[in-house]
Amino acid sequence: MFMLGPVALPCELMTHFRLQFTLVLIVMTGALFALKLRNYGIISLVALVMNAVPIILLYAPQNASANPEASAGARAQSGAEGEAGPAKESSPTTESSPTKESSPIKVRLISSNVNNRNKSYKEVLEVLSSKDADIICINELAPKMSEFLKENLKSYPYNCLGAREDCFGIGVFSRYPLVAPKVVTLSGSGVPTVVTDVDVNGKHFRLISTHPTPPVSVQWFNWRNQQFSELAKLSRGSDIPVVVAGDLNSTCWSPYFERLLQDGSLYDSEKGFGLQPSWPTALLPTFTVFKIPIDHILAQGAFRIGKREILADLGSDHYPLFVEIECRNLPSLVHDTVGGAAPEIPARAGSAP
């Protein structure tokens, strides 16, 4: 069933509920063997194993590291294949990476879909401030919420905001300077994505904060997958390490998500930390079994994932995601922040949903 995901939307939707199918199959398998229906029990057991193994693998110890060679490999592949991505002349000038590994820089990042109808401003501020994050990426940023956070997140002087009244407002708040940030569109949906370089004490990486459309119709399903494809191109074509954060409206078990990781040379931060469902908050909040993990932070390049956890409810239908990233051997930033060039990405035509 899960191998049919690319064929049709209904099949792809079922790939997101591996945990729920696994629990049902545990009960079914036990019942079939108890009733001495051995052949049916074996079939059910095989289906159970096929569903359970990808979940168990999330708990397997990992080096929790993105590929340090990914950026260099991506540049070579991008140049050879002519893939779309940040133009070479539009990227900041960098120095060669030192041969000796430097001390890692820790960057704490929160990604949160705050829900555009959320009026619990105090709870939002408390949760977003709870981990002393360096960067906060916001999905479903409504204009009033945007103004409130600008006023109250005083320790985050740098921001790039694309607030909207619908479900696709976007924003980034940062303690580190943002190098010429841009709000762009990556699919025919017209929904915004923030693409910016981040200056971390003279070192830099590329941050992409995004929120594709949910697969609630064939059109929105295609737009989400188109956005995945464009995200992969941006990551693969980048000459510096990349972090992608946001409500991606997909679990890690979708074949389209797997293709995003593979084509973009991206590492899923959830690996090694176990299942961490983030949506929805409303269904029996204390029971993981009713939730799925659709909020993600992905990395490509010189990163190691140090910590990852789901934060408290802030009045949204999503739980915020917190990750501590260790940045190793980031390239040096040569140009100044104000005059620096950002990746040039043409906006796509299309009406916003």
C-alpha positions as CSV (number, residue, x, y, z in Angstrom):
1,M,0.0,0.0,0.0
2,F,2.7,2.5,1.0
3,M,4.7,1.9,-2.2
4,L,1.7,3.2,-4.2
5,G,2.2,6.7,-2.8
6,P,3.4,8.3,-6.0
7,V,0.4,6.9,-7.9
8,A,-2.5,8.8,-6.3
9,L,-3.3,11.2,-3.6
10,P,-5.4,8.8,-1.4
11,C,-2.5,6.2,-1.4
12,E,0.0,8.9,-0.5
13,L,-2.2,10.2,2.4
14,M,-2.2,6.7,3.9
15,T,1.6,6.7,4.1
16,H,1.4,9.3,6.9
17,F,-0.4,7.0,9.3
18,R,2.2,4.2,9.8
19,L,1.9,4.4,13.6
20,Q,-1.8,4.1,13.6
21,F,-1.8,1.2,11.0
22,T,0.9,-0.5,13.1
23,L,-1.2,-0.4,16.3
24,V,-4.2,-1.8,14.4
25,L,-2.1,-4.6,12.9
26,I,-0.7,-5.5,16.4
27,V,-4.3,-6.1,17.6
28,M,-5.3,-7.8,14.4
29,T,-2.3,-10.1,14.3
30,G,-2.8,-11.2,17.9
31,A,-6.5,-11.8,17.3
32,L,-5.9,-13.9,14.2
33,F,-3.4,-16.1,15.9
34,A,-5.6,-16.4,19.0
35,L,-8.4,-17.6,16.7
36,K,-6.0,-20.1,15.1
37,L,-6.3,-18.4,11.7
38,R,-2.6,-19.0,11.1
39,N,-2.3,-18.1,7.4
40,Y,-4.1,-14.9,7.9
41,G,-2.1,-14.2,11.0
42,I,1.1,-14.6,9.0
43,I,-0.1,-12.2,6.4
44,S,-1.0,-9.7,9.1
45,L,2.4,-10.2,10.8
46,V,4.2,-9.4,7.5
47,A,2.2,-6.2,7.1
48,L,2.9,-5.3,10.7
49,V,6.7,-5.7,10.3
50,M,6.6,-3.6,7.1
51,N,4.8,-0.8,8.9
52,A,6.8,-1.0,12.1
53,V,10.3,-1.1,10.8
54,P,10.4,2.5,9.5
55,I,9.1,3.7,12.8
56,I,11.7,1.7,14.8
57,L,14.5,3.1,12.6
58,L,13.7,6.6,13.8
59,Y,14.9,5.4,17.2
60,A,18.1,3.8,15.9
61,P,21.3,5.6,17.1
62,Q,22.6,7.9,14.4
63,N,25.6,10.2,14.1
64,A,22.9,12.8,13.8
65,S,25.0,14.6,11.3
66,A,24.3,16.1,7.9
67,N,26.9,15.2,5.3
68,P,29.9,17.6,5.7
69,E,30.8,17.1,2.0
70,A,27.2,17.7,0.7
71,S,27.7,21.3,-0.2
72,A,30.8,20.6,-2.3
73,G,29.2,17.7,-3.9
74,A,26.1,19.6,-4.6
75,R,28.0,22.4,-6.3
76,A,29.7,20.0,-8.6
77,Q,26.5,18.2,-9.4
78,S,24.7,21.5,-9.9
79,G,27.3,22.8,-12.3
80,A,27.4,19.6,-14.3
81,E,23.6,19.2,-14.6
82,G,22.7,22.9,-14.9
83,E,20.2,22.6,-12.0
84,A,18.2,25.6,-10.8
85,G,19.4,27.2,-7.6
86,P,21.2,30.3,-6.3
87,A,23.3,31.8,-9.1
88,K,27.0,31.6,-8.4
89,E,27.5,35.3,-8.7
90,S,24.6,36.0,-6.4
91,S,26.0,34.0,-3.5
92,P,28.3,35.6,-0.8
93,T,32.0,35.2,-1.4
94,T,33.4,32.5,0.9
95,E,36.8,31.3,2.0
96,S,37.9,27.8,1.6
97,S,37.1,25.5,4.5
98,P,40.0,24.9,6.8
99,T,41.6,21.5,6.8
100,K,41.5,21.4,10.6
101,E,38.0,21.2,12.0
102,S,37.2,24.3,14.1
103,S,35.1,24.3,17.2
104,P,31.4,23.9,16.5
105,I,29.0,26.8,16.8
106,K,25.7,25.9,18.4
107,V,22.6,27.5,16.8
108,R,19.2,26.9,18.6
109,L,16.2,27.0,16.3
110,I,12.4,26.9,16.7
111,S,10.0,26.2,13.9
112,S,6.4,26.8,14.8
113,N,3.1,26.8,12.9
114,V,1.2,29.3,15.2
115,N,-2.1,29.0,13.4
116,N,-3.4,32.2,11.7
117,R,-6.5,32.3,13.9
118,N,-4.5,32.0,17.2
119,K,-5.2,34.8,19.6
120,S,-3.3,33.3,22.5
121,Y,-0.5,35.9,22.1
122,K,0.9,35.5,25.6
123,E,1.2,31.7,25.3
124,V,2.8,32.0,21.9
125,L,5.4,34.4,23.3
126,E,6.1,32.3,26.4
127,V,6.7,29.1,24.4
128,L,8.8,30.7,21.7
129,S,10.9,32.3,24.5
130,S,11.2,29.2,26.5
131,K,14.3,27.7,24.8
132,D,16.3,30.9,24.3
133,A,16.4,30.1,20.6
134,D,18.7,32.1,18.2
135,I,16.3,31.8,15.3
136,I,12.5,31.4,15.3
137,C,10.7,30.4,12.1
138,I,7.0,31.1,12.0
139,N,4.3,29.5,9.8
140,E,0.7,30.9,9.4
141,L,1.9,34.3,10.5
142,A,-1.1,36.7,10.6
143,P,-0.6,40.5,10.5
144,K,-1.7,41.0,14.1
145,M,0.5,38.2,15.3
146,S,3.4,39.6,13.3
147,E,3.1,43.0,14.9
148,F,2.8,41.5,18.4
149,L,6.0,39.4,17.9
150,K,7.9,42.3,16.4
151,E,7.0,44.4,19.4
152,N,7.8,41.7,22.0
153,L,10.6,39.6,20.6
154,K,13.0,42.5,21.4
155,S,16.1,40.3,21.5
156,Y,15.6,39.4,17.9
157,P,16.5,42.5,16.0
158,Y,16.6,40.9,12.6
159,N,13.6,39.6,10.8
160,C,12.0,38.8,7.4
161,L,8.3,38.8,7.5
162,G,5.6,37.9,5.0
163,A,2.4,38.1,7.1
164,R,-0.9,37.2,5.5
165,E,-4.5,36.8,6.7
166,D,-4.8,33.3,5.2
167,C,-2.9,30.1,6.4
168,F,0.3,30.9,4.5
169,G,1.9,33.9,6.3
170,I,5.6,33.3,6.9
171,G,8.3,34.9,9.1
172,V,11.8,34.6,10.5
173,F,13.1,36.3,13.7
174,S,16.8,36.1,14.4
175,R,19.4,37.2,16.8
176,Y,22.0,36.8,14.1
177,P,22.1,39.1,11.1
178,L,20.1,38.0,8.1
179,V,22.0,38.6,4.8
180,A,19.6,40.2,2.3
181,P,16.6,38.0,3.1
182,K,14.0,37.4,0.4
183,V,10.3,36.3,0.4
184,V,9.8,34.2,-2.7
185,T,7.4,31.6,-4.1
186,L,8.4,28.1,-5.1
187,S,5.3,26.7,-6.7
188,G,2.2,27.7,-8.6
189,S,0.3,28.1,-5.3
190,G,1.9,31.5,-4.7
191,V,2.6,30.8,-1.0
192,P,5.6,32.6,0.4
193,T,8.9,31.1,1.5
194,V,11.8,33.0,3.3
195,V,15.2,32.4,1.9
196,T,18.1,34.1,3.6
197,D,21.7,33.7,4.6
198,V,22.5,33.8,8.3
199,D,25.6,35.5,9.6
200,V,26.8,33.6,12.7
201,N,29.8,35.5,14.0
202,G,31.3,35.8,10.6
203,K,30.3,32.4,9.4
204,H,27.2,31.7,7.4
205,F,24.6,29.2,6.2
206,R,21.4,29.4,4.2
207,L,18.0,29.2,6.0
208,I,14.8,28.3,4.1
209,S,11.6,28.7,6.1
210,T,8.7,27.3,4.2
211,H,5.1,26.0,4.4
212,P,3.8,24.1,1.4
213,T,0.1,23.6,0.8
214,P,-1.5,20.6,2.5
215,P,-2.5,17.7,0.2
216,V,-6.3,18.2,0.7
217,S,-6.9,18.2,-3.1
218,V,-5.1,17.0,-6.2
219,Q,-4.1,20.6,-7.0
220,W,-2.7,21.4,-3.6
221,F,-1.1,17.9,-3.5
222,N,0.7,18.8,-6.8
223,W,1.7,22.2,-5.5
224,R,3.2,20.7,-2.4
225,N,5.2,18.2,-4.4
226,Q,6.3,21.0,-6.8
227,Q,7.5,23.0,-3.8
228,F,9.4,19.9,-2.5
229,S,11.1,19.7,-5.9
230,E,12.1,23.4,-5.8
231,L,13.4,23.0,-2.2
232,A,15.6,20.1,-3.3
233,K,17.0,22.2,-6.1
234,L,17.8,25.1,-3.8
235,S,19.5,22.8,-1.3
236,R,21.4,20.8,-4.0
237,G,22.5,24.0,-5.8
238,S,23.7,25.9,-2.7
239,D,27.4,26.6,-2.3
240,I,26.9,26.9,1.5
241,P,25.2,24.6,4.1
242,V,21.4,24.8,4.2
243,V,18.7,24.4,6.9
244,V,15.1,23.9,5.8
245,A,12.4,24.5,8.5
246,G,8.7,24.5,8.5
247,D,5.3,22.7,8.5
248,L,5.9,20.6,5.4
249,N,2.5,19.0,5.4
250,S,4.1,15.6,5.1
251,T,5.5,12.9,7.3
252,C,8.9,11.4,6.8
253,W,7.3,8.3,5.3
254,S,5.9,10.0,2.2
255,P,7.7,8.9,-1.0
256,Y,7.7,12.6,-2.0
257,F,9.4,13.6,1.3
258,E,12.0,10.8,0.8
259,R,12.6,12.2,-2.7
260,L,13.1,15.7,-1.2
261,L,15.8,14.4,1.2
262,Q,17.5,12.4,-1.5
263,D,17.4,15.0,-4.3
264,G,18.3,17.8,-1.9
265,S,21.1,15.9,0.0
266,L,19.1,16.8,3.1
267,Y,19.3,15.1,6.5
268,D,16.1,14.6,8.6
269,S,16.7,15.8,12.1
270,E,14.1,13.4,13.5
271,K,16.5,10.4,12.9
272,G,17.9,9.1,16.1
273,F,15.5,11.0,18.3
274,G,12.4,8.8,17.7
275,L,8.9,9.6,16.7
276,Q,8.0,13.2,17.6
277,P,4.5,14.0,16.3
278,S,3.6,17.6,16.0
279,W,0.0,17.7,14.7
280,P,-2.8,17.9,15.7
281,T,-2.8,19.2,19.3
282,A,-6.6,18.9,19.7
283,L,-6.9,15.1,19.6
284,L,-6.2,13.8,23.2
285,P,-3.1,15.9,23.8
286,T,-1.3,13.4,25.9
287,F,-1.6,10.5,23.4
288,T,1.0,10.3,20.7
289,V,-1.0,7.6,18.9
290,F,-3.5,10.1,17.5
291,K,-0.8,12.5,16.0
292,I,1.6,12.6,13.1
293,P,5.0,14.3,12.6
294,I,4.6,16.9,9.8
295,D,6.8,19.8,11.2
296,H,10.4,19.4,10.2
297,I,13.9,20.8,10.4
298,L,16.2,19.4,7.7
299,A,19.9,20.1,7.2
300,Q,22.5,19.8,4.4
301,G,26.2,20.4,4.9
302,A,28.4,21.0,7.9
303,F,25.8,20.4,10.7
304,R,25.3,18.0,13.6
305,I,21.9,17.7,15.3
306,G,22.6,18.0,19.1
307,K,19.0,18.2,20.5
308,R,15.5,17.9,19.1
309,E,12.2,18.1,21.0
310,I,8.6,19.0,20.7
311,L,7.6,22.0,22.8
312,A,4.4,22.9,24.7
313,D,1.1,23.8,23.1
314,L,0.9,27.5,22.3
315,G,-2.7,27.7,21.2
316,S,-2.2,26.3,17.7
317,D,-3.1,23.0,16.1
318,H,0.6,22.3,15.9
319,Y,3.3,21.8,18.5
320,P,6.5,23.9,18.0
321,L,9.7,22.0,17.1
322,F,13.0,22.9,18.7
323,V,16.4,21.8,17.4
324,E,19.9,22.6,18.5
325,I,22.3,22.4,15.6
326,E,26.1,22.3,15.9
327,C,27.6,24.1,12.9
328,R,31.0,22.8,11.9
329,N,33.4,24.5,9.6
330,L,30.9,27.0,8.2
331,P,32.4,29.1,5.4
332,S,33.4,32.6,6.4
333,L,31.3,35.6,5.4
334,V,33.5,38.1,3.5
335,H,31.0,40.8,2.4
336,D,29.2,42.9,5.0
337,T,25.6,42.1,6.0
338,V,23.9,45.2,4.6
339,G,25.5,45.0,1.2
340,G,25.6,41.3,0.8
341,A,23.8,39.5,-2.1
342,A,21.1,37.0,-1.4
343,P,20.2,34.1,-3.6
344,E,18.3,35.2,-6.6
345,I,15.1,33.1,-7.0
346,P,12.5,34.2,-9.5
347,A,9.0,34.4,-8.1
348,R,6.6,32.0,-9.8
349,A,3.2,33.1,-11.1
350,G,0.2,31.7,-9.5
351,S,-2.7,32.6,-7.2
352,A,-2.4,32.0,-3.6
353,P,-4.9,29.5,-2.2
